[in-house]
Amino acid sequence: MNYPLAQRTAVITGATAGIGRAIAVELGRLGAFVVANGRRQAMLTELSAELGGAGSVACVVGDCCDDAVITRVMDVGRYALGNPAHEADIVVVNAGRGLAGSAITSDMSQWEEMVRTNIIGAAKLIRVAGERMLAEMEAERLAGGGVFGETSKPRDIVVLGSTVGRHISPFSSMYGATKFAVNSLAEASRRELGPKGIRVTLIEPGFVESEFQGVAGYKPEWFAEVKGRIGPVLKPEDVARTIGFIVQQPAHVHVSDVLIRPTRQDYP
Ligand SMILES: NC(=O)c1ccc[n+]([C@@H]2O[C@H](COP(=O)([O-])OP(=O)(O)OC[C@H]3O[C@@H](n4cnc5c(N)ncnc54)[C@H](OP(=O)(O)O)[C@@H]3O)[C@@H](O)[C@H]2O)c1
């Protein structure tokens, strides 16, 4: 069995369901130690059992916007492989939620939670992950290493945007506004951290069937019509496989921005 991500540690927020869970399974399958976060303990316990338990996975329950939770996931990632000098080197900023409708038609009582989760939570984790990766690289440099080259160790921050963060969505423009912000945040972070050797990757999926549609409040008959018209839509595993491919690239290769849609999705 080949484990191309052995010796790597992946922190994944929103790993209790959907795309995040599929990423945890895929990166675990490729040999990474997985630190999984989400708010539902029971689903984390189930994921942990699937990934083989304590030797391969650690779970941190809690809100991904909470500073203590962010510190905890990164601390657990740091100690995961038994070397406190080794920070998690794959951080997947995945937790997020949708919201059906526009500024006029969406449920306004959910705006703040969505903005907080999709933008503030994402920015906080990018910040902490970036700071820690940079500090580790500086320590390596002081210890005599540190010239970036083909033998360097890959470090990845992978951010889940959306096609509606690149193309205006007619049916979820409030959600789309948060993902336009995420798009900008990821690209700005790539420009800042890429020259230092950290890959910040933006993944922009189209329709993926998951808990997302229910949380966002799409009517089941609306989504059934979408699936009838443009399906089959993506499965979480399709996105996870793409991320597995990206993080396996050598450190000097960066697949930095991937828009992945169901083949028959015309728009957005
Ligand atoms: N599905 C799509 O069509 C689609 C398309 C483009 C982009 N995306 C993006 O892909 C990402 C994952 O979406 P998905 O389809 O997998 O949705 P999902 O099935 O609803 O899963 C969302 C995950 O995020 C977690 N989560 C939500 N709020 C959280 C919080 N405050 N703290 C910690 N965890 C939280 C949920 O777990 P708990 O409830 O246990 O906390 C769950 O594990 C999101 O950023 C989404 O915007 C989805």
The ligand as an SDF file (V2000), in Angstrom:
LIG
                    3D

 48 52  0  0  0  0  0  0  0  0999 V2000
  -22.4820   21.6420   -1.2550 N   0  0  0  0  0  0  0  0  0  0  0  0
  -22.2530   22.5270   -2.2050 C   0  0  0  0  0  0  0  0  0  0  0  0
  -22.9630   22.5900   -3.2450 O   0  0  0  0  0  0  0  0  0  0  0  0
  -21.0930   23.4880   -2.0750 C   0  0  0  0  0  0  0  0  0  0  0  0
  -20.6920   24.1820   -3.2150 C   0  0  0  0  0  0  0  0  0  0  0  0
  -19.6470   25.0760   -3.1250 C   0  0  0  0  0  0  0  0  0  0  0  0
  -18.9800   25.2590   -1.9390 C   0  0  0  0  0  0  0  0  0  0  0  0
  -19.3830   24.5750   -0.8180 N   0  0  0  0  0  0  0  0  0  0  0  0
  -18.6570   24.8510    0.4230 C   0  0  0  0  0  0  0  0  0  0  0  0
  -18.0170   23.6670    0.8630 O   0  0  0  0  0  0  0  0  0  0  0  0
  -17.9250   23.6750    2.2980 C   0  0  0  0  0  0  0  0  0  0  0  0
  -18.5360   22.3940    2.8510 C   0  0  0  0  0  0  0  0  0  0  0  0
  -19.8890   22.3240    2.4320 O   0  0  0  0  0  0  0  0  0  0  0  0
  -20.7180   20.9720    2.4400 P   0  0  0  0  0  0  0  0  0  0  0  0
  -21.4280   20.8680    1.1380 O   0  0  0  0  0  0  0  0  0  0  0  0
  -19.8700   19.8510    2.8750 O   0  0  0  0  0  0  0  0  0  0  0  0
  -21.7990   21.3240    3.5670 O   0  0  0  0  0  0  0  0  0  0  0  0
  -22.3900   20.4020    4.7490 P   0  0  0  0  0  0  0  0  0  0  0  0
  -22.6650   19.0140    4.2670 O   0  0  0  0  0  0  0  0  0  0  0  0
  -23.5310   21.1870    5.3230 O   0  0  0  0  0  0  0  0  0  0  0  0
  -21.2170   20.3400    5.8080 O   0  0  0  0  0  0  0  0  0  0  0  0
  -20.7950   21.4980    6.4780 C   0  0  0  0  0  0  0  0  0  0  0  0
  -19.8090   21.1300    7.5510 C   0  0  0  0  0  0  0  0  0  0  0  0
  -19.3920   22.3170    8.2140 O   0  0  0  0  0  0  0  0  0  0  0  0
  -19.5760   22.1430    9.6100 C   0  0  0  0  0  0  0  0  0  0  0  0
  -19.8250   23.4340   10.2260 N   0  0  0  0  0  0  0  0  0  0  0  0
  -20.7490   24.3520    9.9000 C   0  0  0  0  0  0  0  0  0  0  0  0
  -20.6580   25.4140   10.7050 N   0  0  0  0  0  0  0  0  0  0  0  0
  -19.6370   25.1450   11.5710 C   0  0  0  0  0  0  0  0  0  0  0  0
  -19.0440   25.8310   12.6460 C   0  0  0  0  0  0  0  0  0  0  0  0
  -19.4720   27.0450   13.0120 N   0  0  0  0  0  0  0  0  0  0  0  0
  -18.0170   25.2560   13.3070 N   0  0  0  0  0  0  0  0  0  0  0  0
  -17.5690   24.0340   12.9490 C   0  0  0  0  0  0  0  0  0  0  0  0
  -18.0860   23.3340   11.9350 N   0  0  0  0  0  0  0  0  0  0  0  0
  -19.1140   23.8780   11.2710 C   0  0  0  0  0  0  0  0  0  0  0  0
  -20.7060   21.1420    9.7540 C   0  0  0  0  0  0  0  0  0  0  0  0
  -20.5740   20.4080   10.9380 O   0  0  0  0  0  0  0  0  0  0  0  0
  -21.3550   20.6150   12.3190 P   0  0  0  0  0  0  0  0  0  0  0  0
  -22.7740   20.9520   11.9750 O   0  0  0  0  0  0  0  0  0  0  0  0
  -21.1740   19.3020   13.0060 O   0  0  0  0  0  0  0  0  0  0  0  0
  -20.6270   21.7150   13.0000 O   0  0  0  0  0  0  0  0  0  0  0  0
  -20.4020   20.2110    8.5950 C   0  0  0  0  0  0  0  0  0  0  0  0
  -19.4140   19.2800    8.9720 O   0  0  0  0  0  0  0  0  0  0  0  0
  -18.6210   24.9460    2.7670 C   0  0  0  0  0  0  0  0  0  0  0  0
  -17.6620   25.9540    2.9770 O   0  0  0  0  0  0  0  0  0  0  0  0
  -19.5130   25.2890    1.5870 C   0  0  0  0  0  0  0  0  0  0  0  0
  -19.8060   26.6650    1.5390 O   0  0  0  0  0  0  0  0  0  0  0  0
  -20.4260   23.6900   -0.8630 C   0  0  0  0  0  0  0  0  0  0  0  0
  1  2  1  0
  2  3  2  0
  2  4  1  0
  4  5  1  0
  4 48  2  0
  5  6  2  0
  6  7  1  0
  7  8  2  0
  8  9  1  0
  8 48  1  0
  9 10  1  0
  9 46  1  0
 10 11  1  0
 11 12  1  0
 11 44  1  0
 12 13  1  0
 13 14  1  0
 14 15  2  0
 14 16  1  0
 14 17  1  0
 17 18  1  0
 18 19  2  0
 18 20  1  0
 18 21  1  0
 21 22  1  0
 22 23  1  0
 23 24  1  0
 23 42  1  0
 24 25  1  0
 25 26  1  0
 25 36  1  0
 26 27  1  0
 26 35  1  0
 27 28  2  0
 28 29  1  0
 29 30  1  0
 29 35  2  0
 30 31  1  0
 30 32  2  0
 32 33  1  0
 33 34  2  0
 34 35  1  0
 36 37  1  0
 36 42  1  0
 37 38  1  0
 38 39  2  0
 38 40  1  0
 38 41  1  0
 42 43  1  0
 44 45  1  0
 44 46  1  0
 46 47  1  0
M  CHG  2   8   1  16  -1
M  END
$$$$
